[in-house]
Amino acid sequence: MTLDSGVNWETRWGPEVQMLAAKIDLNQRLLRFGITPVTRDNLRHVLPILSQHLVGITSRFYEFMRRFPEAQRVFDRHDTDRLRKRQQDHWYGLLACEFDQAYLLNALGVGHAHYHAKVPPSLYMAGYNFVVTDLLRLVAMEFKGGDIAAASASISRVVMLDMSLALTAFMLDSLISAGPGQD
C-alpha cells in the first residue's frame, strides 16, 4: 500500500492550519514522544504486514463507528469511501514514519476537519482506540517475542504524537470559536 489518495497535503488545508503548522516544531514533538530511529526501524519492520490489513481495519472502523448517532450524522454528510481511503493513507504514512511538513499539515488538518464536522473529542479518540487495538492485535498475532513489545511501543508513540497534533488543532479551533471573554 502506498500513499495514493491524489491529495496534495501541502495545499489541502487552509491558512488556519498553515499558520498553526508554522508554530509547531515537529522535531521537538518527535523527541517529546520518544520517536527515534529505533521507533522508525521497529515500525518499518512490521509495516509490510500491517499495511496488508489497513483496508480491513478501516472497514471495521466504519462499521463500529456507525453504531454511534453522532458519527452516523458525520458520515451522512460525507463520502465515506473517500474518507476511508484518506484514513488508510494517513495510517500508512503514520506507520511508515513519514514525519515531514506534509504529515504535520495533514495531522493538524485532521483535527481541524473533525472540529468543524462537530466530532466530539471522545468519539475521535474512540476511533483511534479502535484502530490501535486492531493494530496491536495484529502485531501480537503475527510477531514473536521482543518484536511484539518493540512494535507495540512504537505504535503507541506515533499514535500519541498523531493524536496530540490533531487535538492541538481541535482545541485551537474551539478557542477561536469561543471568542474573547467566553468560556
C-alpha positions as CSV (number, residue, x, y, z in Angstrom):
1,M,0.0,0.0,0.0
2,T,1.3,3.5,-0.8
3,L,0.0,7.0,-0.3
4,D,-2.1,7.5,-3.3
5,S,-5.1,9.5,-2.4
6,G,-4.4,12.1,-5.0
7,V,-4.4,14.7,-2.3
8,N,-1.7,17.4,-2.1
9,W,-1.4,17.7,1.7
10,E,0.7,20.8,1.3
11,T,-2.2,22.8,-0.2
12,R,-5.3,20.9,1.0
13,W,-5.5,22.8,4.3
14,G,-6.4,26.5,4.6
15,P,-4.5,29.3,6.2
16,E,-5.5,28.4,9.8
17,V,-3.8,25.1,9.6
18,Q,-0.8,26.5,7.7
19,M,-0.3,29.2,10.4
20,L,-0.6,26.6,13.2
21,A,1.9,24.3,11.5
22,A,4.4,27.2,11.3
23,K,4.3,27.4,15.1
24,I,5.0,23.8,15.8
25,D,8.5,22.3,16.0
26,L,7.8,18.8,14.7
27,N,11.3,17.6,15.6
28,Q,10.7,18.7,19.2
29,R,7.4,16.8,19.2
30,L,9.1,13.7,17.8
31,L,11.6,13.9,20.7
32,R,8.9,14.6,23.3
33,F,7.1,11.4,22.2
34,G,10.3,9.3,22.1
35,I,10.2,8.8,18.3
36,T,13.7,7.9,17.4
37,P,15.4,6.0,14.5
38,V,14.7,2.8,16.6
39,T,11.0,3.6,16.6
40,R,11.1,4.1,12.8
41,D,13.0,0.8,12.3
42,N,10.5,-1.1,14.5
43,L,7.6,0.2,12.5
44,R,9.2,-0.4,9.1
45,H,9.8,-4.0,10.2
46,V,6.1,-4.6,10.8
47,L,4.7,-2.2,8.1
48,P,4.5,-4.8,5.4
49,I,2.2,-7.0,7.5
50,L,0.1,-4.1,9.0
51,S,-0.3,-2.4,5.6
52,Q,-2.0,-5.5,4.2
53,H,-4.7,-5.1,6.8
54,L,-5.4,-1.4,6.7
55,V,-8.3,-1.8,4.3
56,G,-10.0,-4.3,6.6
57,I,-9.2,-2.3,9.7
58,T,-10.8,0.8,8.2
59,S,-13.8,-1.1,7.0
60,R,-14.4,-2.5,10.5
61,F,-13.7,1.0,11.9
62,Y,-16.6,2.5,9.9
63,E,-18.9,-0.4,10.9
64,F,-18.1,0.2,14.5
65,M,-18.4,3.9,14.4
66,R,-21.8,3.8,12.7
67,R,-23.2,2.5,16.0
68,F,-22.9,6.0,17.4
69,P,-25.5,8.5,16.2
70,E,-23.0,11.4,16.3
71,A,-20.7,9.5,14.0
72,Q,-23.5,8.5,11.7
73,R,-24.5,12.1,11.3
74,V,-21.0,13.0,10.2
75,F,-20.8,10.0,7.8
76,D,-24.2,11.0,6.3
77,R,-22.7,14.4,5.2
78,H,-19.5,12.9,3.6
79,D,-18.4,10.4,1.0
80,T,-17.3,7.6,3.3
81,D,-15.4,5.8,0.5
82,R,-13.2,9.0,0.1
83,L,-12.9,9.3,3.9
84,R,-11.9,5.6,4.2
85,K,-9.2,6.0,1.5
86,R,-7.8,9.1,3.2
87,Q,-7.8,7.3,6.5
88,Q,-5.9,4.3,5.0
89,D,-3.4,6.7,3.5
90,H,-3.0,8.6,6.8
91,W,-2.4,5.4,8.8
92,Y,0.1,4.1,6.2
93,G,2.0,7.3,6.4
94,L,1.9,7.3,10.2
95,L,3.2,3.7,10.4
96,A,5.8,4.4,7.8
97,C,7.0,7.3,10.0
98,E,6.8,9.8,7.2
99,F,7.1,12.8,9.5
100,D,7.6,15.8,7.2
101,Q,5.8,19.1,6.6
102,A,3.1,17.3,4.6
103,Y,2.4,14.9,7.5
104,L,2.3,17.8,10.0
105,L,-0.2,19.7,7.9
106,N,-2.3,16.6,7.5
107,A,-2.3,15.7,11.2
108,L,-3.3,19.3,12.1
109,G,-5.9,19.3,9.3
110,V,-7.5,16.1,10.6
111,G,-8.1,17.9,13.9
112,H,-9.4,21.0,12.2
113,A,-11.7,18.9,10.0
114,H,-13.0,16.9,12.9
115,Y,-13.7,20.0,14.9
116,H,-15.7,21.6,12.0
117,A,-17.5,18.4,11.4
118,K,-18.6,18.5,15.1
119,V,-16.9,15.3,16.0
120,P,-16.7,15.2,19.9
121,P,-13.1,14.6,21.0
122,S,-14.2,11.4,22.9
123,L,-15.6,10.0,19.7
124,Y,-12.4,10.9,17.8
125,M,-10.3,9.2,20.5
126,A,-12.7,6.1,20.5
127,G,-12.0,5.8,16.8
128,Y,-8.3,5.9,17.3
129,N,-8.7,3.3,20.1
130,F,-10.5,1.0,17.7
131,V,-7.7,1.2,15.1
132,V,-4.9,1.0,17.6
133,T,-6.4,-2.1,19.2
134,D,-6.6,-3.8,15.8
135,L,-3.0,-2.9,15.0
136,L,-1.8,-4.2,18.4
137,R,-3.8,-7.4,18.0
138,L,-2.2,-8.0,14.6
139,V,1.3,-7.4,16.0
140,A,0.6,-9.9,18.7
141,M,-0.7,-12.5,16.3
142,E,2.0,-12.0,13.6
143,F,5.2,-11.5,15.5
144,K,7.1,-13.1,18.3
145,G,9.0,-12.1,21.5
146,G,10.7,-8.8,21.5
147,D,9.3,-7.8,18.2
148,I,5.8,-7.6,19.8
149,A,7.0,-5.3,22.6
150,A,9.1,-3.1,20.2
151,A,6.3,-2.7,17.6
152,S,3.6,-2.1,20.2
153,A,5.6,0.6,22.0
154,S,6.4,2.2,18.6
155,I,2.8,2.1,17.5
156,S,1.8,3.8,20.8
157,R,4.4,6.5,20.3
158,V,3.4,7.5,16.8
159,V,-0.3,7.3,17.6
160,M,0.1,9.6,20.6
161,L,2.0,12.0,18.5
162,D,-0.7,12.0,15.9
163,M,-3.5,12.5,18.4
164,S,-1.6,15.3,20.1
165,L,-1.3,17.2,16.8
166,A,-4.9,16.6,15.8
167,L,-6.2,17.6,19.2
168,T,-3.9,20.7,19.2
169,A,-5.8,21.9,16.1
170,F,-9.1,20.9,17.5
171,M,-8.6,22.8,20.8
172,L,-7.3,25.9,19.0
173,D,-10.3,25.9,16.7
174,S,-12.5,25.6,19.8
175,L,-10.8,28.5,21.5
176,I,-11.1,30.7,18.4
177,S,-14.8,29.8,18.0
178,A,-15.5,30.7,21.6
179,G,-14.2,34.2,21.0
180,P,-12.8,36.6,23.6
181,G,-14.4,36.7,27.0
182,Q,-16.2,33.3,26.6
183,D,-15.5,30.1,28.5
